[in-house]
Amino acid sequence: MKKHAPTIILTLVLALTACQAMTSTPANQPATQPVLASTETAPAFDTKPAATTVVHPSATSSPTVTLTPTPAATPTPAIQIDLRRYDFDVNPPIDVSHNPPLIVRMDETVNIEFSFVCKYPPLGPKCPSVVTLYISYGEGGDFTPTALIEGDRDGLRVLSADLSASDESGQPLRRYYLQVTDPQVGLDIRYPTAGAVDLFVASELIPVDLPAQKPVETGELALGLPWGDGPEAVGLRQKRAGYPWRQGPVAMDVADDERIALLDLVKKRILIFDPTEKGFTTIPVSFILLDYPDVQFDRNGQIAVFDPRGEPLGDQSTVDIPRLFRFLPDGHIGAVAPVFVEIPGWLNKDLQVMDWGDMRLVTPFGASGKANSRETQRQKQSPRLTMKYMLTTVNDVRFADWEKGIAFAVHSESMLGAIICFEKTPQGYVAVFEGDQLRAVWFDEAGKVLKDVTLPREDYSEINPFGRTSIMPDGSLYFLRSTENGIEVRFVKAP
């Protein structure tokens, strides 16, 4: 069953964090997996460490152990699976549920736990029957298999390992991946499909102490539009009979020149407000958008729209594949790329999409503007800014900056909501949490809190949590809310 964004985005963030010429079919890719017409390659990460205690994200798997997915059934499986029902990047037949540790301290024990859902009728009590975890210590270290302990969590079978964050020689736990096999149906699946899950390991965490949440401030009004039928009004409708939520503009973004874009689902358009000209531009949206789509200005100031539901690719699959649309300056669609993500998250200015399935970024387009192939998209990248809720408390989060080689331990006297934004600013960083209200916190590299404001969260109509905020180059914040009177985009100055 396809995972949908409306409830899963916040549920997953709160749970995981408790909170942007034809090629030939690869030999390890079944005929049911369409290949994109592209030869673009994803940009690789610099793997030089910023500090001796920091391990940087990887873009490729180990040169020593290379296990590729073989999703096609073996010649003599006990049962045959109709692979058209699945996509090994978007809707795999074996669903691996995992909450990556992401940010750990050198002296900690790292718990890595997995659970599984087989989406086909299992033949035995254990599905999958064979699971192997491969781990790597140190920069460029080899992968080695390690034992997993079987347990039960609320009636669900889990496999876990408790690992030291550093080995006997002081090398940090670098990365890991999982090999999942069900011989009875001939499936051999890798999690993640390519590369590995990266860990940020640091000798210390810089403390960031937050007081109790402050009273609500409204911020400055940057744009207010009423509900209605006019060209400068936004659409509103009941989502469906008996459903309590309403649909209106679901997401917004702000360009560096302060143009504001609203994704108006009801009127099937992108409405762009230019504060300099005090006028509006309309871009028609001719394609169907469901779930929680997002709108984004790229680094060139051009509009892109992410469709997390998507549609099947060709006649060989019944699986909906998310899509990313890039618009030309004249408002026409310039390019469309399938986006191979299992659980769609946010869209960033580089037009990368976060996959909540393994907490890494997918790059749908190459530098030339062509759609990246499936194999290229599988070479996901770990975000340069990482965020992690601690599962034992709702008052603590961790943030890491890979480029600076520093990590933060944030503690608040009040409960912190879902993390919907964490970005660099000239002052340091800004993080936005979404709970009953919004909380925006600016802090510097030393952990000093520069500004801490509580902002009104009002959702008279549905709003995509990751399409709610936009951070400006000077560190200022725009945020979206909807009221009985219409849509508001409000502004908070940077400290």
N, C-alpha and C positions, 0 to 999 in steps of 0.2 A: 504494500500500500504506500502510495506516495506521501511523503511528509509535507505538510503545508505550513506556510510561514505564519499565519495570523496568530495562532496560540503557541506554536512551537518556538517562535523567536524569543518571546519573553520567558516562556517556561524553560527553555534550554539555557538562556543566559542566566536566569536565576538559579538554575540547577548547577550549571557548569561554573558559573562565576558568582552563584546565589544571589547579576546585573540585568571597506570603503574598497598553376598546372597541377592536376590531380596527383595525389600520392597513392601508392599501393597500400593495401591493408597489411599492417605489421603481422609477423608470423604468430605472435601470441595474442592476437585480437580476433575474436570470432566474427563470422560474416554478419551476425546480427547486430554488431556494433558499428554504425556508420562512421566513416572517416571524413574529416573536413578537408576541403580543398585548400591546402595551405602548406607552406614549408617554413613558416615562421618558427623561431625558437624562442623560448622564454628566457628573459635575462637571468644570468646566474648571480649568486651572491658572492661577495668577497668573504673568504673564509679565514682571513687573518684575524687573530684575536685582538680585541681592544685592550684586554688586560689578561694577565696570566690566569685569573680565576674565572674568566668568562668564556663560554663556548658559544660560537656563532651559528646561526641557522645554516642548514645544508640544503642544497638544491638537487643533489643526486644521491643515489644509494651507495653502499659500500663497494669498493672495487674488489673486495675479496669474496663476499657472499652476495650473490645475485640470484634471487628467486623471483621469477616473473609469474604473473597470474596466468593460469591456464583454465579459463572459464568454460571452454567447450567440454562436453561430456566425454569421458573415456570410451574406447571402443566397446567395453563390456561392463557398463555400470548396472547396478541392480535395478534402477529405474531410470527412465528418461525424463528430463526436465525441458519444458518448452521455454527456451531462452528468450523468446520474443516478449515474455512478460517482465523481463528484467533488463537493467542496464548496469554494468559493473562499476560505473562511476556515479550514477545517479540513484539507482534503485537496485542494489545488489541482492542476489538470492539469499545470501547470509548477511544479516545486518549486525555489524560489530558496534556495540555501544561502549564508549570509552570517554573518560574525563581526564585529559592529559594534565599532568602536574604543572608543566610549563615553566614555573619559576620556583627554584629550590635553593636552599642555603647549603653550602659545602658540607656542613656537619649533620645534615638531616638524613633521615631514612625516607626514601621515596617509595610510596605505594602506587603501583600500577595495576589497575583492575579493569577487567573486560567482562561484558556479558554479551549474549548472542540471541538472535531471533532468526530461525530458519523459516523462510517464507514459502517453503514447499513442505508437503507432508513428510515428516521424518520417519525413517525406518527403524530407529532404535531409540533408547531412552536418552541418548546424548547426541545433540546436534549443535555444532559439528563435533565429530569424534576425536579429531586430532588438531591440537593447537600448540604452536611453538612461538615463544617470544625471543627475539634477537635483540641484543643490546650492544652498545659500543661505548667504551670509555676513551677519553682523550681525543685530541684533534687528529682526524684522519685514522682513528683506530678501527680495527677489524670488528665485524659483528660476530658475536658468539651466542649460541642458544643458552637459555637459562630456564630453570624449572618454574612452573606455575602451580599454585596450590588451588585445589578446587574447593569451593564453599557454596553457601546458600545465603542469599540476601532477599528476605521477604518472599521466599518461594522461588526466586530466580537463580539459576545456576550462574555462578561467577568464577572466574579464574583470575588469580592475582599473584603478584610478586612484590616482596619488600626488598628494596635494593639500597645500597649505600650510595649517597650522592657523589662519592669519590672512592676510587679503589685504593689498594694498599700503597701504591706509588704516588698517591695524591692527584691522579688524573680524574677530572670530573666525568660524570655520566653524560655522554654526548647526545645520544639519540637512540631510537629503538623502532622496531616494526614488528608486526605479527603475521605469522603464516597460519592460515585456517584451511583445513582440509576435511571434506566429507567423501571418503572413498566410495560409499554406497551409491552416490549420484555422480561421481567423477568430477567433483568441484575442488579446485585448489585456488584459494583467494588470498590476496595480500592486503593488509591494512597498515599504512595507507597503500593505495594501489601502486605508487612509485615513490621513491625517496624514503624519508623517515620522519618521525615526530621528533622535533628538536626540544632540548631543555636548556633554559638559561640557568646556569649554576654560578653563584657568586659567594664570595667569602663573607660578605655582610650585606644586610638590607638596611637602607637608609630609612629611619622612622619618619612618618608623616602623621602627626597627631591632630585629629579634628574634634572640635567641641560638639556639643549637642546641636542638632539642626536648628537654624535660626528661623525667625518669622518670615513669611512669604513676602518677597518684593515683586513688583509687576514687571520691571524692566521698561525700556522705552519702546513705544509703538513705531515699527518701521513700515508696516503695511497692514491695513485692515480692509477686508472686503465682505460685503453682505452676502447672504444666501439669495439667490434669485435667478432670473432669466436673462438679465442684461449682459452686455459684453464685459462689463467690469464688476460683475457679480459671479459667484461661484456656485456650482451645482450641489444639490443635496437630495438624497433619496433614502428611503428605508431599504436596507440591504435585501430583506425578503420578509414575507408576511410572518408575523410573530417573532421576528428576530429583534432583539433590543437595540442593536447597533445601527447606526446610519453611515452612509457613504458620502464623502465629500473629497476635497483635496487630501490625498493620503500622505504626501511627502513634499518636501521643499528643499531647495539648495540655494546658496548665495555665491555668486561669482566674486572674484577678487575685485572687480570694479563695482561691486555692490548691487548688481542686477539680481533680482529675486525670482526664482522659478518655482511655480506651483504645479504639481501634477494633479489636474482636475479630472478625476475619473468619470464623473457623471456627464460632463460636457465633452469628454474625449479630446482633451487638449492639454498642452503645456502653456500656461499663462506666465509671461515674463514681464516683470515690472522694472523699468529703468528709472531710478530715483533722480538721475540727472535731468532726463528729458520729461519726467513726470508723465510717462506714457506706457502703454502696454503693447506687447507683441504676442500673437497667438500662433502656436505650432500645433496643427491638427495631429491627433494620434489615431491612426487608421486601424491599428491592430488591437486585439482583445487583451485586456489586462485583468487578471484575477489575483487573488491572495493579496499580498502586501508589496506592490511594486515600489520602485525607488527612482528618483530623478537626480542627476548629478551633472554639474559643470566639470569638464575635464580641465587639465592644466593649460589648455589653449582657449578656455572659455567657451567651448562648444558643449552642447547638450547631449546627454546619454540617458537612456531609460532602461532599467533592469526589470525584466519580467520573470519572477521566480517560478511561475507555473509552467510557462512554455507550451510546447506541443511536441508530438512524436516526430522523429526524423525518418522520413521515408516510409515505406510500406512494411519493413521488416521488424518494426518494433511498435509496441503499444505504450511505451513509457514516455511521459511528458519530459522534455528536456528544456530547462530554463534558457532564456534568450537575452542578449544584450544588444540594444539598438543604438547606433551612433547617428546623430543628425548633422547635416551640413548647415552652414550659416544661413542658407536660404530656407531652412525649415524642412527640407526633404530628407528622407532616410538615406544615409550614405553607405552604411554597412550593417549587417546583422551577423552575430556570432552565437552559436550554441554555447552554453556555459555548463561544463560538466562538474556540477557540485551536487553532493548528496543532500545537505541541509543548507539552503541559501541563507547568507547573512548580509552584511552591509556591502555597499559599493563605494569605493574610494575614488579620489581624483585621478589616480593612475588607471582607472577603469578595471581594477582588480576586485574580485568578489570573494568575500570570506566564506569558506566552507566550514560550518559548525561540525561537520562529520569528523574532521581531523584537525580543526583549528588552524587551517593554513589558507593561503591566498591563491586563487586561480587567476590566470592571466588569459582572458578570452581573445584579445587582439595582440598582434605583434607590432613592432615599431613602424612598419610600413602601412598599418591600418588593415591588413588582411586578418581574417579569422585564424587563430591558432588551431592546429590539429588537436585531436583528442590526446595523442601521445604527448604533445608539447604541453597541453593544459595539465596533464598528470604530473608534470614537474613543478609542483606547487612550491610556494615560498612561505616561510614562516614570517609573520608580521615583524617589522622592525621595532614596533612598539607592542609589547605583550601585556595582557591583563589577566588576572586570575583571582577569583574569590576563594577564600578558604572555606572548606566544606563544614568545618566544625563551628563556625560562627557567622553571623550576618553583619558583624561590625568590622570585619577585616578584609582587606583586599591587598593584592600585590601588583605592582607595575614594574616593567623592565624596559630599558632603552638599550637595544643591542648595539647601536652605533657608539653611544657614550660608554657602554660597558658598566651601567649602574642599574640597580634595582631598588624599589621602595616597598616598605611595609606600611600600609595605611591603616590606621585604627581610628574609628569614630565612636563617640559616646552614644550616638543614635544609630539605628539600623540603616545600613546602606542599601539602596535599591539596585536594580539591574544596571550594569555599566553599559551605557549606550554611546559613549564617546570617550576616547583618550587620545589626545594629540599633542604634538610639540607646539610651543609658542615661543616668541622672543624672550618671554620672562622665564620659561622653563617648560611647564606642562599644564594642561587643563583636562580634567575628568568630569564627566556629567553622569549622574546617577538618576535613574527613574524609579520612583516609588509612588506613594500617594501624591507627592510633589516632585519637582525636579531639583536636584542639588548640583551646582557647578562649583568646582574647587580648582583654583590656580595655585600651583606651588613650584618652587625652584629646585635646582639640582641638589641643593643641600637639605631638601625636605621642609623648608620654611613655607608655611601657608601664606600666600599673598592676598588671596581673596576667597571668600566662602559665602555663596548666596543661595537662598532657597527661592525657587521660581514657581509660578503657578502651572500645574499640569491640569488641563481641562480638555477632555476628549468628548465633545458633543457628537462628533463623528469619528470614525476610525482613523488612526494615525499610525504609520509605520514607525516603530521606535527609532530605527536607524535613519529614517528620513525626517526626523524631528529637529535635528540640530545642524548647525554649520559653523565652523570656526574660520575666522578671517586671518589674513597674514599677520595682523598686529596682535592676535590672540583674543580679539573680541568674539562674542558668542551671539548667534541668532538662534531663536527657537520658535517652533510652530505650536499653536494650540487652536482648538475650535470651540466656539461657544454657541449659545442659542441664537446669537445675532449674526454669526459668520465666522470667517477665518481671520486669525491674527498672526503676524510674524513680528516677534519682539526682539529687542536688542539689549545686550549687556556689555558695557565697555570692559576692556581688559584692565588689569591693575597697572 
